[in-house]
Amino acid sequence: MDQRYRTAEQLLGHNRSRLVPGGKIRPVWRDGTFWYRAEGRFLRVDPATGVKEPAFDHERLAKALGADPDALPFGAITLQDGAVFFDADGARWRCSLDTYTLTRSFAPGPADVVSPDGRHAVFRKGHDLWLRELASGAESPLTGDGTAERHYGATTDSGSHRTLLRRLGLPYYPPLVVWSPDGKRLITHRLDERGVGLMHLMESAPADGGRPVLHTYRYALPGDEVQPRAELIVFDVEAGTAMPAKAEPLLAAYMSPITLRRVWWAGDGSAAYYLEQSRDYRTLRLNSLDPATGEVRTLVEESGPTRIEPAQQIAHKPMVKVLPEGVVWYSQRDGFGHLYLHGERTVRLTGGEWNVQEILHADSSGVYFTAAGLIPQDPYRRQVCRVALDGTGFTRITADDLDHEVNAADDGSCFVDSASAVDVPPVITVRGWDGRVLVELARADISGLLATGWQPPERVRVKAADGVTDVYGVLYKPHGFDPAQRYPVIDHPYPGPQTNRVQPSFDPGFYGYDAEAVAALGFAVLALDGRGTPGRDKAFHDASYGALETGGHLDDHVAALRQLAETRPWLDLDRVGIFGRSGGGYASARALLAHPDFFKVGVAECGSHDQRLYHAMWGESYEGPFDAATYTRSANAELADRLRGKLLLVHGELDDNVTQHLTMRLVQRLIAANKDFELLIVPGAEHGFIGFEDYVTRRRWDYFVRHLLDTEPPAGYRLAPIPFNPAMLAG
């Protein structure tokens, strides 16, 4: 079992990338060329010429800086005017690519937002915004009247990851501002949290060893009359003027509209645009803001009976483009996600039983986008497509049956394409819009992954519990698989409704790494996107609206495993476990309570067990406007008396997102029902268990090994500490 734990540890997200060199490339574009980092080296690619070369002479730069060329002390660069710019040792450096002479200047701070022209940076000081001139380091205030309840460029208290910031020793995240393309103006907001209800967390073991510390912050709940609001303001940094938008402040119940990328500038800086959503989330407007006068006008508005979304998933960039010909607008008005051009008249650009996923580029020649549902065997795989602005000339630019993860050039000239599937390693190329490969960048090497005993997951399609709807997932075989044996099964859900659990690409994504690791311990693992999750048609997603008590339709998970076991007798349905985090923690506890005959062992980590006491944005957008009966129905505590299986509840004491009291309310009812369960409260931990993930992960593994494999876990096994990854902040 010790070796199984060591193998599982290799497959965790922070280790797995080392097993798949060439598996990912993150291009940083500038004027149609880009750089990326691979194996510690910076490479520059010019798609127009097909040249891929070192971005600079690593040995010469390292010698000038007094550093190791294979471990340069910076992770990002700017290539401009015959020089490479980077930040290291508390300074900003310019290195001439002719002489490799270094010039030192003031560096932006860790919480600065630098203008596109590199002249200025904006940062927060107290509750106000300040401007720093990078050439001289001179600082000046942009605002001076910010308060704790009306602050500039700030995210909401409830969405600011306050616990993590304290642990990292940072006063703030970078301010929420959007620079104009020429760097002369910026748009931000003044966040008004006056009257927002308070939330409290108790730190039982502070670092100074003294008395417990009470942490109080503002946190809006569903049905609360007062919600945070964001007043948009344009600052002209050269003129030193401020122009508030002449419109009602925007709802910012949890996330700022800037965080959600719903505020942006026109390419020439002549206007700013922003999306405005009603409190019931059933109306969405696109507004244009004149930065000189503050005048606001509505360009497009759409309403519907349920949530109107500007993209398939909350983390996706809104699918809206403002062109001289009109506004390219994403809508699910016909039941599928398609594009329309709103101009002198409304023109439908795309149609059919498939869904646009992302707008890559749009100009007078047409719209370039990814779409899913064009490949019959898998409605989640993305293809790159094009359509003209009159709705004619629809073309699939990629014509294979793979999934395409795409990063378009900043000037729209081409795109980086990673083509893969869950069982097909990626090939990464630069392509033109005619589909032609301009440069091949990498082919993933999975030999290290295979050496661990890993096998590609099986993409599976089964019927939902309704017996009609197709649902899709991935099934991982246990390491050392023997079809003559029977294996316990672990379901690893994330019910959304804001994102998918399963990725259609080779990389399994944030949640998938944990599933791969558990398979290494000797379990079969299922991950499924049941009804109510995004990425497909409107009705499929709306199956969760007002029905969060289904936990992402756990009945679909039960139906899926029963169907899979009919042809895979090695799946032992008498030993089924389940685990998940956040929304997955809610679903894991819900599974044992709502389906006690099927799920026998569960680990529910930082679960959002009661939507009545979780973020207003979450409940009101996915459960609907507050209704006591509906919200009560989804509370896990209401089913506490149905627990029969083995349940481990885990929560961070200082989780300022999904607060600990949501688990404790379930605990209270479990005790009242005289139920046996286990509880792990992690002192000092926040929502991602950052700094404690190694312990929490090991405890999860131990629980399943004991109760599903009926084996004692290795005594004293200790996972190596897991480096901080911002993705761990995901809900």
N, C-alpha and C positions, 0 to 999 in steps of 0.2 A: 504493500500500500504506500510505503514511503516513495517508491519510484513513481507511482501514479500521481502523487501530489507534486513531485518535482516536474513531471511532464505537464500537468495541468497549469502549473505556475508559468511555464514557458509560453502557454497559449493565452495568457491574460493580455489585455490590450496594450499595455506599456512594453511588453516583450515581443509580441507577435510580429510587429513590423520588421524586426531584425531577422525573422525567419523567412521573410518574403522580400528580398531586395528587388528593386524595380517595380514594386507593387503600387506605389503612389508617387505622383508628381504634383506639386503645388506651384503653378506658374505665377509669376508676378509680372504683369504686363506694363509696358511703357511704349506708346507710339508704335504698336504693332509688333514689337519684339518683347522677349521676356527672359527672365532668369529663373532658375530653380536650383535647389540644393539636392545633391545626391551623394551619399557616402562621405559627407563632410566637405564636399567641394561645390563651388558655385559654378554653374554652367549658364552660358548665354546662347539663346537660339534666335536666329533671324529667319522666320518662315519664308520670306520673300526670296532669299538666296539659298535656303536649305542648309545654312551653316549652323553647326552646333559645336561650340568650343568653350574652353574655360573662360569665365567672365573676366578674369585677370590672372596674372602670374602669382599663384598662391605663395610660392617660395619667396619671391621678391617682397611681396607685401608683408609676409610674416617676418622676414628679416628686418624690414623697416620698423615694424611694430614691436619686435622682440617677442614673437609668439611662435607657437607650433603650427606649421602650415596645414597639418591634419586636424587641428583643433583650434581654429581661429575663434577669438572671443566675441563673436557676433553672429547673429542668425539671419540678418536681413541687410540688404544693400540697396543703393540707388545708383544706377549708371547714367551719367549725364555729363555732357560737355567734356568728354575725354578724361573723365575721372570716375572713381568709385567712392561713394560716400557711405559711411557706416558709423554706428555708435558703439563705443567701447571704453572701458575704464572711466566712465563718468563724463565723457566728452564726445563731441561729434568730429569725425575725421574726414578730410578730403585727401585722397591719394591719387596723384597724377599718374595716368597710365603710360605716360612717356618716360618720366624720370623716377617714378615711385617715391616721390617726395611727399611727406605727410604734412598737412596743415591742420592745426587743432582749433576748434571753435566751441561755443557753448552747445551743449547737447540738450535736446528736449528731455523733460523729466519723464518718469515712468507713467505718469497720468496726464501727459500732454497730448493734444491733438494738433498735429502740424498742418499748416496750410499747403495746398497743392504746389505753390511756388517755392515752398521751403523757407519763406521769409519769417513767418510768425508761428507761434504755437499758443493755443488756448489751454488754460488750466483753471482748476477750482482752488480758491482760497477761502476757507470758511464757507459761507453760503453764496458767494459771488464768483463771477468769472473774471479772470485776469488774462492779459495779453503779454506774451513774451516775444521780444524781437531777438531772433536767434543769432544774428550777426554780432550784436553787442551784449545780449543777455539782459537788456533793459526791460523792466516790467512796469505795466500800468493797468489800472482797473478798467474793466468794461462795465461793471455794475457795482453799486455800493449799498443797495438797500435790501439785499437778500436776508432772509430770516430762516430759522429752523423749520418753519412751516410753509414758507414761500421762498424756495431756493432756485437758483439758476442752473440749468444744464444738468440737473440731478435726476436720477431715476427714483422711483417710489421707494419709500422705506422698506416695504414688503418685498421688493424685487432687487434689493441692493446687495445681497449676500454679506450682510453686516458682520456675521460671525467669522466668515472667511477673511474679510478685510482686516479684522482685528488680529487674527492669527498671522497674517502676512505682514502686519505692521504698516498697512496702507490706510491713509485717511479716507480716500475716495477711489472709485473707478475713474477713468478718464471722463471728462464732461461730455454730455450728449449734445454735440454740435455737428452741423453739416456745412462744410466750407463750399463757397461758390467755386466753379472751376478755375477762375482767375485769381483766387485767394484774396479778393478785396472785401468780400462780405461773408458772413456766416449766419446761419439760422439755428436757433436753439429754442428752448422754452423756459418759462418760469413755472415751476411746478407748485401748485396750490394744494396743500394737504391739511389745511385748517379744518378742524372738526372731524377728521377721519378717526374712526375708532382705534383704540390702542390694543396692542398685543404684548404679552409679557413672557419672558423666558428667565429661568433661574439658573445661573452658573454655580453649581454646587462646589466645584473644586478649582477656584481661580489660581492663576499661576503664582500669585504672591502668597498663597497659602492662608489667606485671611478668610473673613466671613464670606458666605455666599453673596453673589452679586446679582442684582435684578437688572435685566435688560428690557427696556420698554421702547416700543416703536409703533408706527402707524401701520395698520393692516385692515384693508376694507374687505368686508364679508358680503356674501350674496344678500340682497335685500336691504343693505345699509343705505340710508337716504343720502349720505355724503360719500362721494367717491373722489379720489385724486383727479385733478384737472390740470391740463398743460396749456399755457398761453404762449402761442408762437410769437417770436420776436426776431427781427432781422437786425444785425449789427453791421454797420459799415466801419471797418477797422481803420480806413484811411481818414474818413471824415469824422470819426468818433461819434456817430449818431446811432440811435436805436429807433426802430420802427415796429411797434406791435401790430400784429394782424388785427384787422377790423372785423373780427368774427368771434363767435363763442369759443372758449377754451375747449380743447379736445379731452375726451375721456382717457384716463391713464390709470385704470384700476389696478393694474399690476405691472405691465410693461409700458414703457414710453413708446409713442409712435415713432420716435427716432430709432430706438432699439429694434423695432420691428421693420425698419427700413421703409417706413411709410411717409417719409419726408425727403424730398430731393430737389435738386436744381435743374433747370433747363440747361442744355449744353452750352449756351452762350451767356448764362447767368442773368438773363432778362426777367426771369420769373422763377418762383419756387412753387412746387406742387406738393400737395399732401392729401392723404386719404383720411376721411372722417367716418367713424362708425358710431351708430346710435347705441344707446345703452343696452337695448335688447338684441343688438348685433344683427338685426334683420334689415338694416338699411346701410348702404355703403355709398359714400360720395367722393368724387375726385374734385378737389378745389385748386384754383390757381391763385397765388399770392403775388401781388406786385410789391417788390422789395422797396421801391421808392416811396410808395404811398400807403402801403398796408392794406389796400383794397383787395377783397377776396370775392371770387365768383366761382360758382359751381359749373363744372364742365360735363360731368356724367353723374347720374344717380341711379341706383338700383335697389329695389326692396323685394322681400320674399317672405314666405311663412316661417322659415327657419333661418339659421345663420347664413349671411352672405359673406363669402370669403374671397379675398383677392388672390389667393393661391391655394393649392391643394393642401399644403401643410403650413402651420404657423411660422416655422423657421424659414420657409421659402421666401424669396424676394417677391413682392407683389407683381403680378403680371399686368402691368399698365405701362404704356409708352405713349408719350405725347409727341406727335409728328405734325408737320405743316398740313398734312392731309386730314388730320383728325386724331382721335384718341384710340389706340389699340387697347381693348378692354376684355378681360377674362370674365366669363360668366358661365354658370351652370343652369341657366334659365330653361334649357330644354332637357335637363336631367343629366347632361354630360358636360364636362369642362371644355369650353371652346372660346375662340377669339372672335371679337366683333370690332369693326371700325366705326366709331361715332364721329361723324363729321357733318357735312350738310345733310346727309341722310345716314342711316345705320346700315352698314354692309356686314353680312355674315361672312367671316373669313374661313372658318373651318366648321366641319360637321361630321357626324357619324358616331357610332357606338365605341368611342375611344376618348381619351382625355389629354389635353395639352397640359404639360407639366412645368415648363419653364420657357420664358421668352429669352432667347440668347442674344438677339440683335434685331433691330427694326429700322428701316429707312425707306426712302421712296421706292426702292426696288422690291420691297416686300418684308415679311416677317419670318425670322428664322427661330425655330423653337424645338424643344423636345416634346415628344408625345408618347404615351403609354396606351396599350390596348390594340396596337396594330399587329402584334405577333399573337396568333391564336392560342398558342400553348402557354402563354404567360402574359397576363394583362398588366404586369408591373414593369416589364422591360421597356426601356426608353429608346426611341429612335429619333434621329435628327431630321427635321423636316423644314420645308419652306412653302410659303404661299404668297401670292401677290396681293396688293392692297385692294384689288377689286374682287377678291375671293377666288380667283382662277389660278391655275398653274400649281396646284398642290403637288409637292414632290417629296418623296422620301430620299434624303441625302445619304443616309446609311440604310443599306438594303439587306442586311444580314438578320439573324435571329438572336443577336446578343443584346446586352444592355449597354447603353452608352452614357457614361458620366462625362459631362462636357464643361469646359471653361473657355468662354469666347474671348477673343482679343479685345482690348480696350477700344480699338478703332473699328472693330467689326469686320476685320479683313479675313479672319480664319478662326480656327478653334483647336484647342487641345482636347483630344478624345481618348478616353480610357474605355476600351471595349472588353467586356467580360461577361460571365454569368456565375452563379453560385458555385458551379463546378468547372468553370473555365477561367484560368488565370488571365489577368489583363495584359493587353498589348496597348501601349500608349503612343499615340502619334499626334502630329499636327496635320490638320486637314483643311483644305479649301472648301468653300461652300458648294463646290461641285462634287465633293466626296473624295477628291484625289488626295493621296497622302503626300504631304510636302516634306515632312521629316519624321523619321521614326525615332522615338525618344527612349523607350525601354520595353523589354519583355520580362514579365515577372518570373523570378526563379523561385519555385516552391520546393526545391529539394530539401531545404532545411525544415520546412513545415512537414513534409512527408516523413522525414526522419524521426519525428516525434511519435509517429503512429497515427497521425491525423489522416482522415479520409474525407473527401469532398462530401458535403451534405447532399441529401437527395431532395430535389424540388418536388413537392407533393401537391396534388389537387384532390380535394374531397368535396362532398356535399355538406353544406351547413346543416344545422339542426332542423331547418325548415324543409329539408329534402330536395330543395330546388336550386338554391344559390351555390355557385362554385366558390370555394375559399381555398387559399393557397398558403403554403408554409414551407419550412425546411425540416427535415428529419436527420439528426446526427446519429450515426451508429457509434456504439461504445468502442473505445480502443480495444484492440485484440478481439474483435468481433468474431463469434463462432455461431453460425445460423442454427446449430443444434442446441444452443443454450437459450435460456430465457432471462431477459434483462429488465430490471425496474426502469420505469419511464419517468422522466421529469419534464413537465410543461414549463416553459419559460416565457410568460406573457408580458406584453406591454399593451394595455387596452386603448392607448391614445386618449381622446379622439384627435389629438393634434398632430400625431405623427405615426408612422408605421413601425411595427416591430421588426419586420423582415426586410432586408435590402435585396434588390434583384441582382446586385453585382457580386463579384468574388469576395470583396471585403465585407465581412458580416456586420460591420458597424458597431456603434457603442455598446448596444445590448448583446450583440452576437458573440463577442469575445467570451463573456461569462458562460454562454451556452457551450461553446467549444471546450472550455476548460472542464466543465462538469462531465462532458462526454469522455474526457480522458480518464476520469475516475472510475469509469465502468458503467455509466448510465446511457440509455437511449434518451435523446433530448428532442422535443418538438418545440418549434417556434411557429406561430400561426398568426395571420392577420384575419381575424373574424369580422363579421359584420359590425359596422359602426366605426371602423378605422378608415383613414383617408386613402386617396390615391386612385380611386375608381369612380363610379358614377355617384350622383348626388344621393340617390335613395340608399345606396350601400353605406355611405357615410352617415346619413341621417338616421340610420338604425340605432345610433347611440343618443340621438337628441331626445332629451327628456327621459332617457332610459340608462343612465350611467350605472344603475344597479345591476345591469347585465355583466359589468366588468369586461366590456369588449366582447360580449356574447360568449361567455364561458361555455354555454351549451354547444356552441360550434366546436370548441376544443374537445369536449367530451365526445361529440359525434365524430370528429376527425380521428381521434385515437381508436375508437371502436371500429371504424372503417379500415384504418391502416392495419389493425391487428388481424383482420380477416385474412389478409394476404401475407402478413409478417408475424407468424406465430411466436417469434422470439420476443415480441413485445408483451411483457407481463402486466396485464391490466389489473392484477390484484395488488400491484405495488406501484402506485402512481403518486408522484410528488409534484410540487409546484413552487416556484420562487420568483420574486421580482422586486423591483425597487420603485418607490414613489407611486405612480399610478399602477405599476406592476405589483407593488406591495399591497395596494388596495385589492387588486384582482386575486392575488394569492390567498389572502385571508378570505375573500369572498368565495373563492372556490371551495374551501373547506367548509364554509358555513352554508352555502347554497347547494352544493353537490357533495354532501358528506359521505355518500355511498361510493363515490368514485375517487375523490382525492383523499389520500391517507396521510400525507406528510406535507407540510408547507412551511416556508420561511418568508415572512412578509417584512420587508425592510422599508422603513420610513414611509409607510403607507398613508395615503390620503383617505382615511377611513370614513370621513363624514364631510360631505360637500357643503353642509350648512355652515361649517366653520373653516372652510378653505377659501382660497382667493375668490373674490367677487367675479373677476374676469373669467375664471375657469367655470364656475357654476353657471353664471348667467349667459355665457356664450354656448355651453354644451348641454347643460341641463335645462336651460330656459329661464325666463324671469322667475324670481323666487316664488315658490309655492310650497307651503309647509309640508303638505302630504307627499309631493313628488320628492322633495329633498330628504325627507325622513325615510322614505322607502329605500333610498340608496345607502343609508348609514349602516355600516357593518355591525354596529352594536345592536341593532334591532334583531339580528339573527344569532346573537351570542349563544343562546341556549341550544343551538343545533350542532355545536362543535362536537365531533367524535374523534377526529384524527389528531396527529401530533402537530402542534403549531408552535413555531418560534417567532416571536415578535421582536424586531430590532428597530431602535430609533436613536438618533443623535439628540443628546440633551439640549443642544443649542441650534437645532434645525429651525432656521428662521423662514423657511419656505413652507414645508409641510411640518407644522409645529408638533412637538412631542405630545401635546395634549390630545391630538387626534388618536394616537395609539392608546393613551391612558384612559380615554373614555371607553374604548373597546375593552381594555383590561378591567375596568370597573364592572362592566356588564358580564364579562366572563367569570369574575369572582362571584358576582351575585348569582350566577347560574351554576356555581359550584363546579366549574370546568377546570381541568388540568391543562396547563400550557407553560411555555417558557418565555421569559422576557429578558432582553438584553438592552439596557440603556447605556449609551456610550457617552461618558462625561466629556464635555467640551466639543463634541462632534457636531458638524452642520449637516446639510442635506446630502452632500456627496461623500460623507465620512472621510474627507480628505485628511490624510495623516493617520487614519485608522482603518483604511480599506484592507490592509493586509490581515488585520485581526478579524474584521467582519467577514471577509471572504473565507478565511480558514474556519470560522465558526459555522458558516453556511455549509461548507463541504462536510465538516464533521457531522452535522445534524443529519444530512442525507445518508452518509456512509453508515452511521449507527442504525438509523430507522428504516432504511430501504435496502441496504446491502447486508444489514445485520452483522456488521463487522466493526471492530474497534479501529478508529482512525489512528494514524501514527502518533505515538506519544511525544509531546513537546515539539511537534513540527511548527516552524515559524516561517511565514512567508517574508521575503525581503520587502522593506518599505517601498511603497509605490510612489513614483514621482508625481508631482502635481500636474494635472492635465485639466485645462479649462472646460473640456467637454464633460468632465465629471459633474459640472453644475447643471447638467440637463435634468429636466423634470422626469 
